[in-house]
């Protein structure tokens, strides 16, 4: 119980910080943090809550199937199955999903290429890429309305303990071994998206350039 309370506080602090950035418009977005490995249980944001406020009903504990542990009137976030896939396939301890204007626009611009690629940018080091000529590729998947179909498509791009996937015109989901690492990846991704959009304003031809 004490561990769950500690993880609750940890996730609530992240929620507060991301809320200050205005990354939860219209109650969008969802966050999760692993509590135990065996059995797999994690805290996830409750559906339909104003994430700019901190309450005792912000999160609920769910199992390996994304179902609530114990009796509760709270409903897990619609994208809980995405977090399930992350924790089943990796050693990630935290996963974050936000909708921003920048990540939505990037996902539409590069959606037909099924990925957006960055090279020569300092912030790709947040993804543990330290080589001088390192390339970061963030996959872009279709926004399937059927969540199990979305989760299946999403799962095919989960290969490491840290990563990110864009859902076209929907948002980005990132994960990391710790909450700090997941937040770092999210911040770096949003920086790169904004950088690329600024670049396109001045060099429109870059829109059609594939690295």
Buried (B, 14 or more C-beta within 10 A) or exposed (E): EEEBEEBBEBBBEBBEEBBEEEBBEEBBBBBBBBBEEEEBBBBBBBBEBEBBEEEEEBBBBBBEEBEBBEEEEBEBBEBBBBBBBBBEBBBBBBBBBBBBEBBBBBBEBBBEEBBBBBEEBEBBBBBEBEEEEBEBBBBBBBBBEEBEEBBEBBBEBBEEBBBBBBBBBBBBBBBBBBBEBBBBBBBBBBBBBBBBBEEBEEEEEEEEEEE
